[in-house]
Amino acid sequence: METTGVAIVGCGNIAQRYAADLAGYPEIELRGVQDVDPARAEALAAVHGVRAYGSLDELLADPGVAIVVNLTVHHAHYEVIRRCLEAGRHVHSEKPLALRYEEAAELVELAGKSGLRLGGAPATFLGEAQQDALRLLRENAAGRLRLVYGEVNWGRIETWHPDPVGFYEVGPLFDVGVYPLTIVTTALGPARRVTAFASVVRPDRVRLDGRPFTITTPDYVVANVEFDGGVLLRLTCDFYVPNRGTRQQGLEFHGDTGSLLLHSWHDFDSVLEIAAFGETPRPVELSRTPFPGVEWGRAVRDMAAAIREDRPHRATGRQAAHVVEILCAIRASYEQGGPVELTSSFEPPAPLDGYA
């Protein structure tokens, strides 16, 4: 079997899950990992018996690396992706693709001009429950769609993460609002206008080690996102309410004849329910046995297969860039106090085989 060489940049918590997935695919060769903290890279490399590159330049000098998986911190995404593309490597990056739409669009253009693949997380729309939800929407199982509710109650990062400040600097919108936005844009295509409100609900926070810190980026955001055809998405994001402490979670698609309820936009084995208008929801039996939780390497595997098969990969940089434009427009709306128009577009990804 032809194998594709892959390397990871950024060896934080999520890298362990990506590495485990990638190392388990027979058609993927995990060649090595790199991090600004050499000890962290060496520890992850030792688990999988691969190389710990001393620098990004050293990684990019390895001719066996075809795809770079960028798992660095948010503010480093643009620079790392750009360097990898300029070195002739395909890239799959964790979310968001960049923190400014202009940078995200630049990366998409660079990849296109270079004949390279650019992919972006989140790719949870590739999960079994999500693919079944998307299939039912294409089949108009809820009738004409008019309203979508997206809930992102991600709790207080400082209660579990040893270094939460970076998350709060970015805020819940850019860190986790991308998940439901990616699924909804997969279902509905590009968004056209947003109107938003945001606030800092709890400015004073305390790390696990007892050190206090203060946040200034809004930890609560509510946005109305408008799509072609008049469909409206109400998106709520916060770093205050824990997901386990609320009934408001997941994605709800409401149409003229009923509703489709995806309990989690994150987990591939999410409960999926459907309800005729005015009736109690009933569970939908998934078409396939779902992966438990999230298979983090699935989009990278799809990109590698797409390169071999000469077809489009599904988690595209162009869609990820459109989501970045939505995020930036939401921020502009709550800062300026009015609606913001969107201009970018993308082609929604093809369903996985068997879900058409």
C-alpha positions as CSV (number, residue, x, y, z in Angstrom):
1,M,0.0,0.0,0.0
2,E,1.3,3.5,-0.9
3,T,1.9,5.5,2.2
4,T,1.8,9.2,2.8
5,G,4.4,10.8,5.1
6,V,2.9,13.1,7.8
7,A,4.5,15.3,10.5
8,I,3.0,17.2,13.4
9,V,3.9,20.7,14.4
10,G,2.8,21.6,18.0
11,C,2.9,18.9,20.7
12,G,0.3,20.1,23.2
13,N,-2.6,18.1,24.6
14,I,-4.5,17.5,21.3
15,A,-1.3,16.3,19.5
16,Q,-1.4,13.1,21.5
17,R,-4.8,12.2,20.0
18,Y,-3.9,13.2,16.5
19,A,-0.6,11.2,16.7
20,A,-2.4,8.1,18.0
21,D,-4.9,8.2,15.1
22,L,-2.3,8.9,12.4
23,A,0.0,6.2,13.7
24,G,-2.8,3.7,13.4
25,Y,-3.6,4.2,9.8
26,P,-1.7,1.7,7.6
27,E,-1.6,4.2,4.6
28,I,-0.1,7.0,6.8
29,E,3.5,7.1,8.0
30,L,3.9,9.4,11.0
31,R,7.5,10.5,10.4
32,G,8.0,12.9,13.3
33,V,6.9,15.8,15.5
34,Q,8.2,19.3,16.4
35,D,7.5,21.8,19.1
36,V,9.0,25.0,20.4
37,D,9.5,23.0,23.6
38,P,12.0,20.2,22.6
39,A,11.2,18.1,25.7
40,R,7.5,18.0,24.8
41,A,8.3,17.0,21.2
42,E,10.8,14.3,22.4
43,A,8.2,12.9,24.8
44,L,5.6,12.5,22.0
45,A,8.1,11.2,19.6
46,A,9.2,8.5,22.0
47,V,5.6,7.2,22.4
48,H,5.4,6.5,18.7
49,G,9.1,5.8,17.9
50,V,9.4,8.7,15.5
51,R,11.7,11.6,15.0
52,A,11.7,14.7,17.1
53,Y,12.6,17.5,14.8
54,G,14.7,20.3,16.3
55,S,12.9,23.0,14.4
56,L,10.3,23.7,11.8
57,D,13.0,24.2,9.2
58,E,14.4,20.7,10.0
59,L,10.9,19.2,9.6
60,L,10.5,20.9,6.3
61,A,13.8,19.7,5.1
62,D,12.6,16.1,5.5
63,P,11.7,15.0,1.9
64,G,9.5,12.2,3.2
65,V,6.9,14.7,4.7
66,A,4.0,15.3,2.3
67,I,1.5,16.7,4.8
68,V,2.1,18.9,7.8
69,V,-0.5,18.8,10.6
70,N,-0.4,22.2,12.3
71,L,-1.4,21.9,16.0
72,T,0.3,25.1,17.3
73,V,-1.4,27.8,19.4
74,H,-4.0,30.0,17.7
75,H,-1.9,33.0,17.1
76,A,0.8,30.9,15.4
77,H,-1.4,29.3,12.8
78,Y,-1.0,31.8,10.0
79,E,2.8,31.9,10.1
80,V,3.3,28.1,10.4
81,I,0.9,27.4,7.6
82,R,2.5,30.0,5.3
83,R,6.0,28.6,5.9
84,C,4.8,25.0,5.2
85,L,3.0,26.0,2.0
86,E,6.0,28.0,0.9
87,A,8.1,24.9,1.5
88,G,5.8,22.9,-0.9
89,R,4.0,20.9,1.8
90,H,0.3,20.2,2.0
91,V,-1.2,21.4,5.3
92,H,-4.0,20.4,7.6
93,S,-4.4,22.9,10.4
94,E,-6.3,23.0,13.7
95,K,-8.8,25.7,14.1
96,P,-9.1,28.5,13.4
97,L,-7.2,28.7,10.1
98,A,-6.1,32.3,11.1
99,L,-7.3,35.0,13.4
100,R,-7.9,37.5,10.6
101,Y,-9.9,36.8,7.5
102,E,-7.3,38.5,5.3
103,E,-4.7,36.1,6.5
104,A,-6.9,33.1,6.0
105,A,-7.8,34.2,2.4
106,E,-4.1,34.7,1.7
107,L,-3.3,31.2,2.7
108,V,-6.1,29.8,0.5
109,E,-4.7,31.8,-2.4
110,L,-1.1,30.7,-1.7
111,A,-2.2,27.0,-1.6
112,G,-4.1,27.3,-4.8
113,K,-1.3,29.0,-6.7
114,S,1.1,26.4,-5.4
115,G,-1.0,23.4,-6.3
116,L,-1.1,22.3,-2.7
117,R,-3.9,21.0,-0.4
118,L,-4.9,23.2,2.5
119,G,-7.3,21.7,5.1
120,G,-8.8,23.1,8.2
121,A,-10.3,21.9,11.4
122,P,-12.8,21.3,12.8
123,A,-13.8,18.3,10.8
124,T,-16.4,16.9,13.1
125,F,-18.9,17.1,10.2
126,L,-17.2,13.9,9.1
127,G,-18.5,12.0,12.1
128,E,-21.1,9.3,11.7
129,A,-23.9,11.2,13.6
130,Q,-23.1,14.4,11.8
131,Q,-23.1,12.7,8.4
132,D,-26.5,11.2,9.1
133,A,-27.8,14.6,10.2
134,L,-26.5,16.2,7.0
135,R,-28.1,13.4,5.0
136,L,-31.5,13.9,6.6
137,L,-31.3,17.6,6.0
138,R,-30.6,17.0,2.3
139,E,-33.6,14.7,2.3
140,N,-35.7,17.6,3.8
141,A,-36.6,15.3,6.8
142,A,-37.7,18.4,8.8
143,G,-39.3,20.2,5.8
144,R,-38.2,23.6,4.7
145,L,-35.5,24.7,7.1
146,R,-35.9,28.1,8.7
147,L,-34.1,28.2,12.1
148,V,-31.0,26.6,13.5
149,Y,-29.9,26.8,17.1
150,G,-26.2,26.3,17.9
151,E,-25.1,26.1,21.6
152,V,-21.5,26.2,22.7
153,N,-21.4,26.1,26.5
154,W,-17.8,25.2,27.0
155,G,-17.4,25.9,30.7
156,R,-14.6,27.5,32.6
157,I,-11.3,26.5,31.1
158,E,-9.3,27.3,34.2
159,T,-11.0,24.5,36.1
160,W,-9.2,21.8,34.0
161,H,-6.5,23.3,31.9
162,P,-3.1,24.3,33.5
163,D,-2.6,27.2,31.1
164,P,-6.0,28.7,30.3
165,V,-4.9,32.3,29.5
166,G,-4.4,31.7,25.8
167,F,-7.9,30.3,25.4
168,Y,-9.4,33.4,27.1
169,E,-7.3,35.7,24.9
170,V,-8.9,34.2,21.9
171,G,-12.3,33.7,23.5
172,P,-15.0,31.1,23.0
173,L,-16.1,32.4,19.6
174,F,-12.8,31.7,17.9
175,D,-11.9,28.7,20.0
176,V,-15.1,26.6,19.9
177,G,-17.7,28.6,18.0
178,V,-16.0,27.2,14.9
179,Y,-17.5,23.7,15.5
180,P,-21.2,24.4,14.9
181,L,-20.4,27.1,12.3
182,T,-18.5,24.5,10.2
183,I,-21.3,21.9,10.4
184,V,-24.0,24.5,9.6
185,T,-22.1,25.9,6.7
186,T,-21.5,22.3,5.5
187,A,-25.3,21.9,5.5
188,L,-26.4,25.4,4.2
189,G,-23.4,26.8,2.3
190,P,-21.9,30.2,2.8
191,A,-23.4,32.7,5.3
192,R,-24.3,36.2,4.1
193,R,-24.7,38.5,7.1
194,V,-24.3,38.5,10.9
195,T,-25.5,40.6,13.8
196,A,-24.0,40.0,17.2
197,F,-23.7,40.9,20.9
198,A,-20.9,40.1,23.4
199,S,-19.9,40.7,27.0
200,V,-17.4,39.7,29.6
201,V,-19.6,37.7,32.1
202,R,-16.9,36.9,34.7
203,P,-13.6,38.9,34.3
204,D,-11.8,37.6,37.3
205,R,-10.5,34.0,37.0
206,V,-8.1,31.8,39.0
207,R,-5.7,29.2,37.6
208,L,-5.4,25.7,39.0
209,D,-2.2,26.8,40.8
210,G,-4.1,29.6,42.6
211,R,-2.8,32.5,40.5
212,P,-5.5,35.0,39.5
213,F,-5.9,36.5,36.0
214,T,-8.3,38.9,34.4
215,I,-10.0,38.4,31.0
216,T,-10.9,41.2,28.6
217,T,-12.0,39.2,25.5
218,P,-15.8,38.5,25.7
219,D,-16.5,35.2,27.3
220,Y,-20.1,35.3,26.1
221,V,-21.2,35.9,22.5
222,V,-24.6,35.6,20.8
223,A,-24.8,35.9,17.0
224,N,-27.5,35.8,14.4
225,V,-26.1,34.4,11.2
226,E,-28.1,34.7,8.0
227,F,-27.9,32.3,5.0
228,D,-29.2,32.3,1.5
229,G,-32.9,31.3,1.4
230,G,-33.6,33.1,4.6
231,V,-32.4,30.4,7.1
232,L,-31.2,31.9,10.4
233,L,-28.7,30.5,12.9
234,R,-28.7,31.7,16.5
235,L,-25.2,30.9,17.8
236,T,-24.4,31.2,21.5
237,C,-20.8,30.7,22.8
238,D,-19.4,31.0,26.3
239,F,-16.6,30.1,28.6
240,Y,-18.9,30.2,31.7
241,V,-21.7,27.6,31.6
242,P,-20.5,24.0,31.6
243,N,-22.0,21.7,29.0
244,R,-23.0,19.2,31.6
245,G,-24.9,21.8,33.6
246,T,-27.4,22.9,30.9
247,R,-30.0,21.5,28.6
248,Q,-28.9,23.9,25.9
249,Q,-26.4,22.0,23.9
250,G,-25.6,20.8,20.4
251,L,-27.4,21.8,17.2
252,E,-31.1,22.0,16.4
253,F,-32.4,22.3,12.9
254,H,-36.0,23.4,12.8
255,G,-38.2,23.2,9.7
256,D,-41.8,23.5,8.7
257,T,-42.7,19.9,9.3
258,G,-40.3,19.0,12.2
259,S,-37.0,19.3,13.9
260,L,-33.6,17.5,13.8
261,L,-31.7,17.5,17.1
262,L,-28.0,16.7,17.1
263,H,-27.0,16.5,20.8
264,S,-23.3,17.1,20.2
265,W,-21.6,19.0,17.3
266,H,-18.3,17.5,18.7
267,D,-18.7,13.7,19.2
268,F,-19.0,11.3,16.3
269,D,-21.3,9.1,18.4
270,S,-23.7,11.9,19.3
271,V,-27.4,11.1,19.9
272,L,-29.4,12.2,16.9
273,E,-33.2,12.7,17.2
274,I,-36.0,13.7,14.9
275,A,-39.4,15.1,15.8
276,A,-42.4,15.8,13.7
277,F,-43.8,19.2,14.4
278,G,-45.4,19.3,17.9
279,E,-44.4,15.7,18.7
280,T,-41.8,14.2,21.1
281,P,-38.4,13.6,19.5
282,R,-37.4,10.0,18.7
283,P,-33.9,8.6,18.3
284,V,-32.5,8.1,14.8
285,E,-30.5,4.9,14.3
286,L,-27.2,5.8,12.8
287,S,-26.3,4.3,9.5
288,R,-22.9,3.0,10.8
289,T,-21.4,2.2,14.1
290,P,-19.9,5.5,15.2
291,F,-16.4,6.2,16.3
292,P,-16.5,6.9,20.1
293,G,-15.8,10.5,20.7
294,V,-13.7,12.2,18.0
295,E,-11.4,10.6,15.5
296,W,-9.0,13.5,15.2
297,G,-7.0,12.2,12.3
298,R,-10.0,11.5,10.0
299,A,-9.7,14.7,8.0
300,V,-5.9,14.2,7.5
301,R,-6.6,10.6,6.3
302,D,-9.2,11.9,3.9
303,M,-6.7,14.5,2.5
304,A,-4.1,11.8,2.0
305,A,-6.6,9.7,0.2
306,A,-7.8,12.6,-1.9
307,I,-4.2,13.3,-3.0
308,R,-3.8,9.7,-4.1
309,E,-7.2,9.5,-5.8
310,D,-6.9,13.0,-7.4
311,R,-10.2,14.2,-5.9
312,P,-11.2,17.1,-3.6
313,H,-10.6,16.6,0.1
314,R,-13.5,17.4,2.3
315,A,-12.2,19.6,5.1
316,T,-11.1,22.5,2.9
317,G,-9.1,25.6,3.7
318,R,-11.6,27.6,1.6
319,Q,-14.5,26.6,4.0
320,A,-12.3,27.2,7.0
321,A,-11.4,30.6,5.7
322,H,-15.1,31.4,5.2
323,V,-15.7,30.4,8.8
324,V,-12.9,32.8,9.9
325,E,-14.7,35.5,8.0
326,I,-17.9,34.7,9.9
327,L,-16.0,34.9,13.2
328,C,-14.4,38.2,12.3
329,A,-17.7,39.6,11.2
330,I,-19.3,38.6,14.4
331,R,-16.6,40.4,16.3
332,A,-16.9,43.5,14.1
333,S,-20.7,43.4,14.7
334,Y,-20.6,43.3,18.5
335,E,-17.8,45.9,18.6
336,Q,-19.5,48.3,16.1
337,G,-23.1,47.6,17.1
338,G,-24.6,46.6,13.7
339,P,-25.0,44.0,11.0
340,V,-21.9,43.0,8.9
341,E,-22.1,41.6,5.4
342,L,-20.0,38.6,4.3
343,T,-18.4,38.2,0.9
344,S,-16.5,34.9,0.7
345,S,-17.8,31.7,-0.6
346,F,-16.9,28.0,-0.9
347,E,-18.2,24.7,-2.3
348,P,-19.7,22.5,0.5
349,P,-17.9,19.2,0.9
350,A,-19.1,16.0,-0.6
351,P,-20.7,13.5,1.9
352,L,-18.7,10.5,2.9
353,D,-19.2,7.4,0.9
354,G,-22.5,5.8,1.8
355,Y,-24.2,9.0,3.0
356,A,-25.2,10.6,-0.3
